């Protein structure tokens, strides 16, 4: 009975978060440790991404920077949250990570302090994002997507039933009015993401 009550409380809490919260209500820390309110980005199209510097997907930084340079003037902002939860592929301090990213990819978009995106210490921002858009599966027509699916399914055949972030470079697209529009897995093509970004920016074109 206690377990049932606890489960109901958790479900109510998640539903409450989903129904009442706005992405603009969350505060995050930037790479200097300064607290930033996401309300500062009201009216912009946001792409929120958890990153790592020693991952096979790390070259996506180059694609993300190209996307930012192309559309930032039209209202796109990319929010980068390094996370060391997946294969410990984001080691070092946030200062070391920031130096690596600027030296190797010349990133200009905002980079924030390291966070957890899953588990008991996960960022409340990511609790909210996952409540809005769950995991819909990897692209099994993609070689890496298929390999990731096989790897996770060996560990847990039901892995795809949770909304947890599965790996580095998962992305969330946020509309100008703060709605979580879409979630992308790391194997999703940047060209598809760019197409969706264009749609959200459409009023300025």
C-alpha positions in Angstrom: 0.0 0.0 0.0 2.8 2.4 0.9 4.4 1.7 -2.5 1.2 2.5 -4.3 0.8 5.8 -2.4 4.4 6.7 -3.2 3.9 6.0 -6.8 0.7 8.1 -6.9 2.6 11.0 -5.3 5.4 10.8 -7.8 2.8 10.7 -10.7 0.9 13.7 -9.3 4.2 15.6 -8.9 5.2 14.9 -12.5 1.8 15.9 -13.8 1.9 19.0 -11.7 5.3 20.0 -13.0 4.1 19.3 -16.6 0.9 21.3 -16.2 2.1 24.3 -14.1 5.7 24.9 -15.0 7.0 27.1 -17.8 10.5 26.7 -19.1 11.0 30.4 -18.3 10.6 29.6 -14.5 13.9 27.7 -14.4 17.2 29.1 -13.3 20.5 27.6 -14.5 24.2 28.4 -13.8 26.4 29.6 -16.6 30.1 28.6 -17.0 31.2 31.2 -14.5 28.7 30.0 -11.8 26.3 32.9 -12.2 22.7 32.1 -12.0 20.7 32.9 -15.1 16.9 32.9 -15.5 15.7 31.3 -18.7 13.2 34.1 -18.9 16.1 36.0 -20.4 15.5 34.0 -23.6 11.7 34.8 -23.9 10.8 35.4 -27.5 13.7 33.3 -28.9 13.7 29.8 -30.4 15.8 27.7 -28.1 17.7 24.5 -28.8 18.7 22.9 -25.5 21.4 20.2 -25.7 23.4 18.0 -23.3 26.9 17.7 -24.5 30.2 15.9 -23.9 33.8 16.6 -25.1 35.0 13.0 -25.5 32.1 11.4 -27.3 31.7 10.1 -30.8 29.1 12.8 -31.3 31.4 15.6 -30.1 31.9 16.8 -33.7 28.3 17.9 -33.6 29.6 21.0 -31.9 30.7 22.2 -35.3 27.3 21.6 -36.8 25.6 23.3 -33.8 27.9 26.4 -34.2 27.1 26.6 -37.9 23.4 26.4 -37.1 23.8 29.2 -34.5 25.8 31.4 -36.8 23.2 31.0 -39.5 20.1 31.7 -37.5 21.1 33.6 -34.3 20.3 36.9 -36.0 16.8 35.6 -36.6 16.2 34.6 -33.0 17.8 31.2 -32.4 19.7 30.6 -29.2 21.5 27.3 -28.4 21.9 26.4 -24.7 24.7 23.9 -24.1 24.7 21.8 -20.9 27.8 19.5 -20.5 26.9 16.3 -18.7 29.3 13.5 -17.6 26.6 10.8 -17.0 27.2 8.9 -20.3 30.4 7.0 -20.4 32.0 9.8 -18.3 32.7 11.5 -21.6 32.6 15.1 -20.2 35.4 15.0 -17.7 37.1 18.1 -16.2 35.8 21.4 -14.9 33.3 23.5 -16.8 36.2 26.0 -17.4 38.3 23.2 -19.0 35.3 22.1 -21.1 34.6 25.7 -22.2 38.2 26.2 -23.2 38.2 22.9 -25.2 35.0 23.9 -27.0 36.1 27.4 -27.9 39.6 26.2 -29.0 38.3 23.4 -31.1 35.0 24.5 -32.4 34.9 28.3 -31.7 31.5 28.0 -30.1 29.7 31.3 -29.6 26.5 30.1 -28.1 26.0 30.1 -24.3 27.5 27.2 -22.4 26.3 26.4 -18.9 27.6 24.6 -15.8 27.8 20.8 -15.8 24.6 19.1 -14.8 23.0 15.7 -14.4 20.1 15.1 -16.8 18.9 11.8 -15.2 18.6 10.5 -11.6 18.1 11.9 -8.2 20.4 14.9 -8.8 19.1 15.7 -12.2 18.5 19.4 -13.2 14.9 20.4 -12.6 15.0 21.9 -16.1 15.6 18.4 -17.5 12.9 16.9 -15.3 10.6 19.4 -17.0 11.9 18.8 -20.6 11.5 15.0 -20.2 8.0 15.5 -18.9 7.1 17.4 -22.1 8.8 15.2 -24.6 9.6 11.5 -23.9 11.9 9.2 -25.7 10.5 8.0 -29.1 13.3 5.7 -30.2 16.5 5.9 -32.1 16.4 5.9 -35.9 17.0 2.2 -36.6 17.8 2.9 -40.3 20.8 4.8 -39.0 23.8 2.5 -38.3 24.7 4.2 -35.1 21.1 4.5 -34.0 20.7 0.7 -34.5 23.9 0.0 -32.5 22.7 2.2 -29.6 19.4 0.5 -29.6 21.0 -2.9 -29.4 23.4 -1.8 -26.7 20.7 -0.4 -24.5 18.3 -3.3 -25.1 20.9 -5.8 -23.9 21.2 -3.9 -20.6 17.4 -3.3 -20.3 14.9 -4.7 -22.8 12.4 -2.0 -21.6 14.9 0.9 -21.8 12.7 2.7 -24.4 9.7 2.9 -22.1 11.2 5.7 -20.0 11.7 9.3 -20.8 15.3 9.4 -19.6 18.0 11.0 -21.7 19.8 8.1 -23.3 23.0 9.7 -24.5 25.0 12.8 -25.2 23.8 15.4 -27.7 20.0 14.8 -27.1 18.3 18.0 -28.1 15.0 19.8 -27.3 13.5 22.5 -29.5 11.6 25.3 -27.7 9.3 27.7 -29.6 9.3 31.4 -29.2 6.4 31.2 -26.6 8.3 28.6 -24.5 6.6 25.4 -25.7 8.7 22.2 -26.0 8.2 21.4 -29.6 10.3 18.4 -30.3 13.0 16.1 -28.9 15.9 14.8 -31.0 18.1 11.9 -30.3 21.8 12.3 -31.1 21.5 10.3 -34.3 18.9 12.6 -35.7 20.1 14.5 -38.7 21.1 18.2 -38.3 19.4 18.9 -41.6 16.0 17.8 -40.1 16.7 19.9 -37.0 17.5 22.9 -39.2 14.2 22.5 -41.0 12.3 22.5 -37.8 14.2 25.5 -36.5 13.3 27.4 -39.7 9.6 26.6 -39.1 9.8 28.0 -35.6 11.6 31.1 -36.9 9.3 31.5 -39.8 7.6 34.7 -38.6 10.9 36.5 -39.0 11.6 35.3 -42.5 
